[in-house]
Amino acid sequence: MGLLTIGAFAKASRLSPKALRLYDELGLLTPARVDPVTGYRLYAPEQLDQARLVAWLRRLGMPLARIQHVHTLNAIGAAQEVRAFWAQVEADTAARRDLATFLIDHLSRKDPAMSPTAKPLAIRYAALSDTGLVRESNQDTAYAGSRLLAVADGCGSQGALASAAAVDALKHLETDNIPAGDLLNVLEDAIEQAKQAVNGVGGPASSPEEAGTTLTAMLWTGSQLALVHIGDCRVYLLRDGELFQITHDHTMVQSMVDEGRISREEAASHPQRSLLVRALGHGADGTPDMRLHDAQREDRYLLCSDGLSTVVPTEEIHRVLSGIGEPKQVVRELIGLANGSGGPDNISCVVADVLELQQ
């Protein structure tokens, strides 16, 4: 078969002539020959596979620059790149789904027809932070109050100041009267205040390597806990004897797991397992995950820094949360387990139990 005109090639590849001209200009799909007299583009039949791949990748929504990169790879590398792209799409979709769920729940509770919880609930709480056995100083901050629960893990030379500043920026939520219909705006404003506070620690020319922090916090609203999460601290929920991790680590290694590049077992010992993709600090992506959780009587929540979660097996965390009654005793036991495993990092724990309010 001879060369195909741009019209015939467009029909065979399911790409428009306009798209083919654009891809030629970008160097993405160069014609086999351009007629020197007419300027018509002519394509070889063997270019159809490449053109069809471009068409399918565009239908996936992949940007042209990334498609260009895919075309420089062999088949295995191209497959890995498509897998990584789609994992990111799914992660972005999940984040939007979480926000949509938040908004649906939030707006539903503006409806006066919605009945309040049958029995008033409250939380019983404790917080504890420990330097561990290896680090010279503690860059974690842990806080628990009647409405606010928070853990922050600082990094850089001024990490301790950064984590404290982030948590301090949220403490006004303990006393502020938050209208039922304004929760989302309040949380967004609080995160912005935390960002500014952390930036103020390092000054305008600083970087997250000098003054940065993670931030994971929950705001108690009387029947719900509103979650904001940036970084790799975690929140676990113990409900009806089962333990659930309700946050997603914002780390490079977790992204690699999500993309199928490494297994969870490989992630546990990966040398870059602490490299963050989201944090608070100059130049960092401080976009939070935000969710609402309907509280139930006898729920138990654990907020912890990675100084606990990376060294104490989940089964042991589950055992302690299930078997010990008082939050103060729970946080002491968990920190003891982390130090018993070598205490290589600072350790912070916040535990909150949901109880019926005694009237």
C-alpha positions in Angstrom: 0.0 0.0 0.0 1.3 3.5 -0.9 1.2 6.6 1.1 -2.2 7.9 2.4 -3.5 11.4 2.0 -4.2 13.3 5.2 -8.0 12.8 4.5 -7.6 9.0 4.1 -5.3 8.7 7.1 -7.6 10.8 9.2 -10.5 8.5 8.4 -8.4 5.4 9.1 -6.9 6.7 12.4 -10.1 8.3 13.7 -8.2 11.6 14.0 -9.4 14.8 12.3 -7.2 16.5 9.7 -7.0 19.5 12.0 -5.7 17.3 14.8 -3.1 15.7 12.5 -1.8 19.1 11.5 -1.5 20.1 15.1 0.3 16.8 16.0 2.7 17.4 13.1 3.5 20.9 14.3 4.2 19.5 17.8 6.5 16.8 16.4 4.1 14.2 17.8 3.0 12.6 14.5 5.2 13.7 11.6 4.0 12.8 8.1 6.1 10.3 6.1 6.3 12.9 3.3 5.1 16.4 2.6 4.5 17.2 -1.1 7.0 20.0 -2.0 4.5 21.5 -4.5 1.1 21.3 -2.8 2.3 21.0 0.8 -0.1 18.1 1.3 0.8 15.7 4.2 1.2 12.1 3.3 1.3 9.2 5.8 2.6 5.7 5.7 0.2 2.9 6.6 2.6 1.7 9.4 2.0 5.0 11.1 -1.6 4.1 11.9 -0.8 2.2 15.1 1.0 5.3 16.4 -1.9 7.6 15.4 -4.5 5.3 16.9 -2.5 5.2 20.2 -2.5 9.1 20.2 -6.3 9.0 19.6 -6.9 6.7 22.5 -4.6 8.6 24.9 -6.4 11.8 24.0 -9.7 10.1 24.8 -8.2 9.3 28.2 -7.5 13.0 28.7 -3.7 12.7 28.6 -2.0 16.0 27.9 -0.1 16.2 24.6 3.2 16.8 26.3 2.8 13.5 28.2 1.7 11.7 25.0 5.0 12.9 23.5 6.9 11.3 26.4 4.9 8.1 25.9 6.1 7.9 22.3 9.7 7.9 23.4 9.2 4.8 25.4 9.2 1.1 24.5 6.0 -0.8 24.9 6.6 -1.8 28.6 7.6 1.7 29.5 4.6 3.2 27.7 2.3 0.8 29.6 3.8 1.9 32.9 3.4 5.5 32.0 -0.3 5.1 31.1 -0.8 3.2 34.3 0.8 6.0 36.3 -1.3 8.6 34.5 -4.5 6.8 35.1 -3.6 6.2 38.8 -3.3 10.0 39.1 -6.6 10.5 37.4 -8.2 8.1 39.8 -6.6 9.9 42.8 -7.8 13.3 41.6 -11.3 11.8 41.0 -11.3 10.3 44.5 -10.3 13.7 46.0 -13.2 15.4 44.1 -15.5 12.6 45.1 -14.6 13.2 48.8 -15.3 16.9 48.3 -18.6 16.1 46.7 -19.5 13.8 49.5 -18.5 16.5 52.0 -20.6 19.1 50.2 -23.6 16.8 50.0 -23.4 16.0 53.7 -22.8 19.6 54.6 -25.7 20.9 52.5 -28.0 18.2 53.7 -27.5 19.4 57.2 -28.6 22.9 56.3 -32.1 21.4 55.5 -34.3 22.2 58.5 -36.2 18.9 57.8 -33.1 16.9 58.8 -33.6 15.7 62.4 -30.7 16.1 64.9 -29.0 13.1 66.4 -31.2 11.2 68.8 -28.8 11.4 71.7 -26.2 14.2 72.2 -22.6 13.0 71.9 -19.3 14.2 73.2 -15.7 13.1 73.0 -13.2 12.0 75.7 -9.7 12.6 74.6 -5.9 12.5 75.3 -2.8 13.6 73.5 0.9 12.8 74.0 4.1 13.4 72.1 7.5 11.9 72.6 10.9 12.6 71.2 11.7 8.9 70.7 15.0 7.2 71.3 17.1 8.5 68.3 16.2 12.1 67.5 17.7 14.9 69.6 14.6 17.1 69.5 10.9 16.7 69.0 9.5 18.3 65.9 6.0 16.8 66.4 3.0 18.7 67.9 0.0 16.9 69.3 -3.2 18.6 70.6 -6.5 17.4 71.9 -9.4 19.6 73.2 -13.2 19.4 73.4 -13.6 20.3 69.8 -10.2 20.1 68.1 -7.8 17.1 67.6 -4.6 17.6 65.7 -1.2 16.1 65.0 1.6 17.8 63.0 5.0 16.5 62.0 7.5 19.2 61.3 10.5 18.9 59.0 13.6 21.0 58.3 15.7 23.0 60.7 12.7 24.9 62.0 10.3 21.9 61.9 9.3 22.1 65.6 8.3 25.8 65.2 6.4 25.0 61.9 4.3 22.1 63.4 3.5 24.2 66.5 2.5 27.2 64.4 0.2 25.0 62.2 -1.6 23.6 65.2 -1.8 26.9 67.0 -3.4 28.5 63.9 -6.4 26.0 64.4 -6.9 26.4 68.1 -9.4 29.3 67.7 -11.8 26.6 66.4 -12.1 25.4 70.0 -13.9 28.6 71.1 -15.3 30.0 67.8 -19.1 29.6 67.3 -19.3 28.0 63.9 -22.7 28.3 62.2 -24.0 24.9 61.0 -24.0 26.1 57.4 -20.5 27.6 57.4 -18.3 24.6 58.3 -16.6 24.1 54.9 -15.6 27.8 54.7 -14.4 27.8 58.3 -12.1 24.8 57.6 -10.8 26.3 54.4 -10.0 29.5 56.2 -8.3 27.6 59.0 -6.0 25.8 56.6 -5.1 29.0 54.9 -4.2 30.5 58.3 -2.1 27.4 59.1 -0.3 27.9 55.8 0.5 31.5 56.5 1.6 30.6 60.0 4.1 28.1 58.7 5.4 30.4 56.0 5.9 33.0 58.7 8.2 30.7 60.7 10.7 30.4 57.9 10.3 33.8 56.3 9.6 34.7 52.6 12.8 33.0 51.3 12.5 29.7 53.1 11.6 26.3 51.7 9.8 23.3 53.1 13.2 21.8 53.8 13.8 24.6 56.3 10.4 25.0 57.8 7.6 22.6 56.8 5.1 20.4 58.4 2.3 17.9 57.8 -1.1 18.6 59.4 -3.9 16.3 60.2 -6.8 17.6 62.3 -10.4 16.7 63.2 -13.0 19.2 64.3 -15.8 17.9 66.5 -19.2 19.4 65.6 -21.4 17.5 68.1 -22.4 14.6 65.9 -19.6 14.6 63.3 -15.9 14.9 62.9 -14.7 17.1 60.1 -11.3 15.9 58.8 -8.5 18.0 57.2 -5.4 16.1 56.2 -2.1 17.1 54.6 0.9 14.8 54.6 1.6 11.4 56.2 0.2 11.5 59.7 -2.7 9.1 59.9 -6.2 8.8 61.3 -7.6 5.4 62.3 -11.2 4.6 63.3 -12.0 1.7 65.5 -15.7 0.9 65.1 -17.5 -2.3 66.1 -14.2 -4.0 66.8 -12.8 -3.2 63.3 -9.9 -0.8 62.5 -10.0 1.4 59.5 -7.4 3.8 58.2 -9.4 6.8 57.0 -6.6 9.0 55.6 -4.3 8.5 52.6 -0.6 9.1 52.9 0.6 12.0 50.7 4.0 10.5 50.1 6.0 9.7 46.9 6.1 6.0 47.9 2.3 5.9 48.4 1.9 7.4 44.9 4.2 4.6 43.6 2.0 2.0 45.3 -1.1 3.6 43.9 0.4 3.6 40.4 1.3 -0.1 40.7 5.1 0.6 40.5 5.9 -1.1 43.8 4.1 -3.3 46.3 3.0 -2.3 49.8 5.7 -4.7 51.2 8.4 -2.9 49.1 7.0 0.5 50.2 7.6 -0.4 53.9 11.4 -0.5 53.4 11.7 2.0 50.5 14.5 4.5 51.1 12.2 7.4 50.1 9.2 6.3 52.1 9.2 9.6 54.0 9.4 11.9 51.0 6.2 14.0 51.0 4.2 15.2 48.0 2.0 17.4 50.1 2.9 19.5 53.1 2.7 23.0 54.5 5.6 25.3 53.7 6.8 27.7 51.0 6.5 26.1 47.6 4.8 23.0 48.8 1.5 21.6 47.7 -0.7 22.2 50.8 -4.0 21.0 49.3 -5.9 19.2 52.0 -8.1 16.2 51.9 -11.4 17.1 53.5 -14.1 14.8 54.8 -17.0 14.6 57.2 -17.5 11.5 59.4 -20.7 10.8 61.2 -19.8 9.8 64.7 -21.3 6.8 66.5 -21.4 6.0 70.2 -18.3 4.0 71.1 -16.3 5.1 68.1 -12.6 5.5 68.9 -10.3 7.7 66.7 -6.5 7.7 66.6 -4.5 10.5 65.1 -0.8 9.7 64.9 2.5 10.7 63.3 4.5 8.3 61.2 6.8 7.7 64.2 4.1 5.3 65.3 2.6 4.0 62.1 5.9 3.1 60.4 7.3 1.1 63.3 4.3 -0.5 65.1 2.3 -3.1 63.1 -1.3 -2.3 62.5 -2.3 -5.4 64.4 -0.6 -4.1 67.5 -2.3 -0.7 67.1 -5.6 -2.5 66.8 -4.9 -4.6 69.9 -4.1 -1.6 72.0 -7.1 0.5 70.8 -9.4 -2.4 71.4 -8.1 -3.5 74.8 -7.5 -0.4 76.8 -10.2 1.8 78.2 -8.9 5.3 79.0 -7.5 7.5 76.2 -4.6 8.6 78.4 -3.5 5.0 79.0 -3.9 4.3 75.2 -1.5 7.1 74.1 1.1 6.1 76.7 0.9 2.4 75.6 1.2 3.3 71.9 4.2 5.5 72.4 5.8 2.8 74.6 5.4 0.3 71.7 7.0 2.7 69.3 10.0 3.2 71.6 10.1 -0.5 72.2 10.6 -0.9 68.5 13.6 1.4 68.6 11.9 4.8 68.6 13.6 6.0 65.5 11.4 9.1 65.1 9.3 11.5 67.1 6.0 9.9 68.1 2.7 11.7 68.6 -0.7 10.2 69.3 -4.2 11.6 69.9 -7.0 9.3 70.9 -10.7 10.4 71.1 -13.7 8.3 72.2 -17.2 9.2 71.2 -19.6 9.0 74.2 -23.2 9.8 75.0 -23.4 13.2 76.6 -24.6 12.8 80.2 -27.6 15.0 80.8 
